[in-house]
Amino acid sequence: MTEQQVDPLLQPHPITKIEGVQELRNWRDYPWWFVALVLIAGMAALTIISRESYSEAFIWILAGIQITVRTSLISYAIAIFLGLLTGLGRISRNVVLNNLARLYVELIRGIPMLVLIFFIALVGVPAVVDALNSLGFWFEEQGITPLAILLTAFNNQSIPMNARAIVALSITYGAFLAEIFRAGIQSIGRGQMEAARSVGMSNGQAMRYVILPQAIRNVLPALGNDFVAMVKDSSLVSVLAVRDITQVSRLYAGSTFRFKEAYMTLAVMYLTMTVALSLVVQAVERRLRKHV
């Protein structure tokens, strides 16, 4: 049988080739990184369960999880509010608002986060308390007793480090979220605003009912990613002696000298939280894409 007379049944079918290429692509696109993370987390969990020293460290460190979660949630809620206001200021035509918003963003972005936490908690908060006290004394001189009593009641010792840490994280992340909101608002076409104005809406109404809902939907995945980042960065508040899981781990390691058990358990706890949150963010992003 010559080369030209090859039986067509013996030739590779084109569909078979396509299916083989598709299988290869599926194999390459398979989330092996997630499988590796699950294996690492599973091995670490098995170690924590099976070894008494790791179990003790886990139970000890778990006491700080409430502080970590509460600090992250409250700080992020305040940061979203600050970020939205600052983002609106960044696109405002008012020269004062625009420059104040830009100054705030550039100041925060130009200073390391750890330095900001120290400065806001140990310098900024006391300065605000002193200013409130001075204002209270002025109200007292003017005979406005209720306000004077309220403002002079503040003192630096009465403000716990937990609250200072929340203020520091909120102000820091507010600047980062401001840029996300600004980009989201500017991604909406000008025709949307013009259409809203053409039906009788004011600028404020158009921004509230037309622009912002679309912008927030566009930036929702980015907001979720920043929340994951805040959960990790919340470990920095341990420098203020806030008893989150990082600080509790340091105390446990310092008192027992079991550094391997303490910090391996801490790493697994952060890894579990951030991976779980990342999966939630990805699920929300996929759901949004289906509805676009």
N, C-alpha and C positions, 0 to 999 in steps of 0.2 A: 504494500500500500504506500503510495507516494505521499509526499508532504501535503500536496494539494488535495489528496483524497482522504484526509483524516476524518474519522467518524465524528460527526458533530456531537454525538452523545458523550464522547470522551473529552470534549473541550470544556473548560471551566465556564460555568454559566455566569453571565454578568451580574445577576441578582446575588449570587453567592459571593462575588467579590464585594459588592456593596454592603452586604450584611457583615462580611468579615471586617471591613473598614469601620462600620458602625460599632461593632463589638469592641474593636481596638480603641476607638474614641471613648466609648463608655467606660472601658477599663482605665483609660488615662484620666478621665474626668471624675472617677469615683473619689469621694472625700476620704482619702487615706489618712489625711492629717487628723480628721475627727476620730477615726478608728484608733490612731495612735494615742490621742488624748484620752479616749475612753479606757484604753489599756493601761495607760499611766495612772489615771485616777483609780481604776479598779485595783491595780497592784498596791497603790498607796493606801486605799481603803482597807484592803485585806491585811496590810501590815499594821494599820492602826487597830483593827479589830483583834488580830491574833497576838499582838505583843502588848504586855501590860504597861510598859513604859510609854508607848505611843497612845494607848487608850487613856491613860492618866493625863497626858499632855492635851489630848483632844477635849476631854471633859473640862479641864482647867481653862483652855483657850475659848471654848464655846461660850463661856460666861460673858465674853465681850462682844458677841455677835449682835446683840440687841443695840448696843451703842453704835456699832458700825452701820447697821441698817438704818437706824433712826437718823444718824448724822447725815448719811447720804441722801435719804429721801427729803428731809427738811431743807438741806442745803440746795438740792437740785430744784425744789419747788420755788424757793426764793430766787435762785439764779435764773430760772426761766422768766420770772416776772421782771427782774432787772435787765435781762438780756433783751426781752421784747421792748421794754421802754427805751433802752439804749439803741436798739436796732431802728426803731422809729425815729429816734433823734438823729441817727446817722444819715437817714434819707430826707430829713426835714429841710425845708428851705429857710427856716429860721437860722440865722447865722450863729446866735448864741447857743441854741440847743445843739446844732450840728457840731460846733467846735467843742462844747462840753462833752458830748458823747464821744467824739474822736479822741479827746484828751484822756478820758477814762479808759478807753480801749487800748490806746498806745501805752499808757502808764502800766497797765496790768500785763500786757504782752511783753513789755520790756524788762520785767523783773522776774527772776526765778520764783516758782511757786512756794518753795520752802521759805525763802526770804519774805515773801508776801504774808505767809501764815504767821511768821514771827512778828512782822511789823504791824499787821492789822490787829492781832490778838494782844500784843504787849505794848504797842504804841498808839495805834489808831483808836481802839476801844477806850483806853484810859483818857485820851484826849477828848473824845466825844462826851464821856462822863463828866470831865471837868467843865466842858462848855455848858452842859445841861445844868450843872450845879451853879455856875456863874449866872446863867439865865434865871435860875430859881431865886437866887439872892436878889437879883434885880426886880423880879416880880414881888418879892417880899417888901422891898423898899417902896414899891408902888402901891402896896396894900392889897395885892391880889394873892391872898393867902392860900387858896386851894391849889393853884398852879405852883406856888412857891414850895408848898409841902411836897407835892408830887415830884418836882424836879430835883429838889435837894435830897430826896430820899435815896437817889442813886449814889452808889459808891463802888469803887473798883473791887473791893473785897466781896461784894454781894453778887458779882457777875461771874458765874462759874466758867471754867475753861471749856466745858462742852459748848456753851453758848458762844464763846469767842471763836471756837473752831468752826462752828456753823456759819458765823458771820464771815470769817476768813474765806472759807470755801465758796460761799455764796457770791461774795464780791469778785473773787478770782474767776469763777466759771461764768459769772454774768457777762464778763467782757468777751469770753470765747463764744458764748451763745448769741451775743449781740451780732457778731459777724455772720453767724448762721442765719439768723432772722433777716438781716439786711440782704444777704444773698437770695434768700427765699422770696422776699418781697420784690426785689428787682428782677427776679426770674419771670414774674407775671407780666405779660405784655401791657403796654400802655393803653391798648384798646379796651382793656377791661375797665380801667378807671374812666376812660372817656365814655364808655357805654353806660356806666353807672351814673355819671354826672348828667348824661343826656336824658335819663328818666327822672331827674329831679333830686338825686341824692347829693348831699354835701360831701366834702372831702373826707370828713370823719366817718360818715355813714358808709361811703364806698369802701374805705379802708377796713371798716369793721365787718361788713356783711359780704363783701365781694373779694377783696384782695387777700386779707389775712387768712380766711378759711382755706383758700387755695395754696397760699404760701406755707402755712403750717403743715398741710398735707404733703407738700413737696419736701420739706425739711425734716419730717418725722423720723426717717431712718438716721439722719445725722444727729438728731436730738437723742435718739436711743443710744447711738455709739458714744456720745458724750456722757451719758449717764453711766455706761459701763466704765468709761475712763474715770469718772468721779468716784465710783466704788473703789477702784484701785488707788486713786490719789487720796482717798480718805485715810489711808494708812499714815499719811504725813502728819495727821493731827496727833499722833502718838508723841511727837516732840513737845506737845503742850501738856503731857501727862494725862491725856484723855484715855480712859481705860477701854479702848477699842480692842479688837483681837490682836492687833500688832503690839500694842502696849502690854496687854496681858501676856503675850508670848515672850516679850522681853523680860517681864517680871518673873515668869516661870523659868526661863532659861537662866536668869541670874541667880535665882534661889536654889535651883537643883543642879545646875551645870549640865543639863541635858539639852545642849544646843541643837543637836541633830534632830531629836524628837520634836522640839518646840518649833523650829523653823521649817521642817518638812511638813508638819501638820498645818502650820500657817499657810505655806505655799499651796497646799492641796485645797484648803478652804477658799482661798482667793481664786484659785483656778476653777473650782467648781462653780462659784458664784458668777464669775465673769463669762465662762463658757455657756452657762445656762441663760444668762441675760443676752449674750450674743445670739444664741439660737432664737430667742424670742424676737429680737430685733430683725433678724433675717426672715422669720415667719411673717412679721408685720410688713416688711418690705415686699415680699412676694405677694402678699394679699393686696397691697396697694397697686402693684403692677397689673394685677388681673382686672382691677376696676378702672384703670386708666383708659 
